[in-house]
């Protein structure tokens, strides 16, 4: 298990190439491309742990980093592009915190975020 996210880069010779080869099989990326739904989702919203462990994403990326949990959301973009942000459990983001972060990333003011989330 890698405790420092910076150390994660040392696991792969070329992190960009690994993501380029395996990104299209990532369950969250597949979900966002298919649905264009930018809300925050946890990996466990889409797959059981057993299903995750059978994916190419887990085999080629997550298992090497010791990752079991991930949450992500997307930003508005052209129909053929998905711009996503993700966090692993080590960062300690709750679903609510990720939703606040997503709304702020969309340029919403703190007042708009509060109104949207009913705070």
Secondary structure as a PSIPRED ss2 file (coil, helix, strand):
# PSIPRED VFORMAT (PSIPRED V4.0)

   1 X C   1.000  0.000  0.000
   2 X C   1.000  0.000  0.000
   3 X C   1.000  0.000  0.000
   4 X C   1.000  0.000  0.000
   5 X H   0.000  1.000  0.000
   6 X H   0.000  1.000  0.000
   7 X H   0.000  1.000  0.000
   8 X H   0.000  1.000  0.000
   9 X H   0.000  1.000  0.000
  10 X H   0.000  1.000  0.000
  11 X H   0.000  1.000  0.000
  12 X C   1.000  0.000  0.000
  13 X C   1.000  0.000  0.000
  14 X C   1.000  0.000  0.000
  15 X H   0.000  1.000  0.000
  16 X H   0.000  1.000  0.000
  17 X H   0.000  1.000  0.000
  18 X H   0.000  1.000  0.000
  19 X H   0.000  1.000  0.000
  20 X H   0.000  1.000  0.000
  21 X H   0.000  1.000  0.000
  22 X H   0.000  1.000  0.000
  23 X H   0.000  1.000  0.000
  24 X H   0.000  1.000  0.000
  25 X H   0.000  1.000  0.000
  26 X C   1.000  0.000  0.000
  27 X H   0.000  1.000  0.000
  28 X H   0.000  1.000  0.000
  29 X H   0.000  1.000  0.000
  30 X H   0.000  1.000  0.000
  31 X H   0.000  1.000  0.000
  32 X H   0.000  1.000  0.000
  33 X H   0.000  1.000  0.000
  34 X H   0.000  1.000  0.000
  35 X H   0.000  1.000  0.000
  36 X C   1.000  0.000  0.000
  37 X C   1.000  0.000  0.000
  38 X C   1.000  0.000  0.000
  39 X C   1.000  0.000  0.000
  40 X C   1.000  0.000  0.000
  41 X E   0.000  0.000  1.000
  42 X E   0.000  0.000  1.000
  43 X H   0.000  1.000  0.000
  44 X H   0.000  1.000  0.000
  45 X H   0.000  1.000  0.000
  46 X H   0.000  1.000  0.000
  47 X C   1.000  0.000  0.000
  48 X C   1.000  0.000  0.000
  49 X H   0.000  1.000  0.000
  50 X H   0.000  1.000  0.000
  51 X H   0.000  1.000  0.000
  52 X H   0.000  1.000  0.000
  53 X H   0.000  1.000  0.000
  54 X C   1.000  0.000  0.000
  55 X C   1.000  0.000  0.000
  56 X H   0.000  1.000  0.000
  57 X H   0.000  1.000  0.000
  58 X H   0.000  1.000  0.000
  59 X H   0.000  1.000  0.000
  60 X H   0.000  1.000  0.000
  61 X H   0.000  1.000  0.000
  62 X H   0.000  1.000  0.000
  63 X H   0.000  1.000  0.000
  64 X H   0.000  1.000  0.000
  65 X H   0.000  1.000  0.000
  66 X C   1.000  0.000  0.000
  67 X C   1.000  0.000  0.000
  68 X C   1.000  0.000  0.000
  69 X C   1.000  0.000  0.000
  70 X E   0.000  0.000  1.000
  71 X E   0.000  0.000  1.000
  72 X E   0.000  0.000  1.000
  73 X E   0.000  0.000  1.000
  74 X E   0.000  0.000  1.000
  75 X E   0.000  0.000  1.000
  76 X C   1.000  0.000  0.000
  77 X C   1.000  0.000  0.000
  78 X C   1.000  0.000  0.000
  79 X C   1.000  0.000  0.000
  80 X C   1.000  0.000  0.000
  81 X C   1.000  0.000  0.000
  82 X C   1.000  0.000  0.000
  83 X E   0.000  0.000  1.000
  84 X E   0.000  0.000  1.000
  85 X E   0.000  0.000  1.000
  86 X E   0.000  0.000  1.000
  87 X E   0.000  0.000  1.000
  88 X E   0.000  0.000  1.000
  89 X H   0.000  1.000  0.000
  90 X H   0.000  1.000  0.000
  91 X H   0.000  1.000  0.000
  92 X C   1.000  0.000  0.000
  93 X C   1.000  0.000  0.000
  94 X C   1.000  0.000  0.000
  95 X H   0.000  1.000  0.000
  96 X H   0.000  1.000  0.000
  97 X H   0.000  1.000  0.000
  98 X H   0.000  1.000  0.000
  99 X H   0.000  1.000  0.000
 100 X H   0.000  1.000  0.000
 101 X H   0.000  1.000  0.000
 102 X H   0.000  1.000  0.000
 103 X H   0.000  1.000  0.000
 104 X H   0.000  1.000  0.000
 105 X H   0.000  1.000  0.000
 106 X C   1.000  0.000  0.000
 107 X C   1.000  0.000  0.000
 108 X C   1.000  0.000  0.000
 109 X C   1.000  0.000  0.000
 110 X H   0.000  1.000  0.000
 111 X H   0.000  1.000  0.000
 112 X H   0.000  1.000  0.000
 113 X H   0.000  1.000  0.000
 114 X H   0.000  1.000  0.000
 115 X H   0.000  1.000  0.000
 116 X H   0.000  1.000  0.000
 117 X H   0.000  1.000  0.000
 118 X C   1.000  0.000  0.000
 119 X C   1.000  0.000  0.000
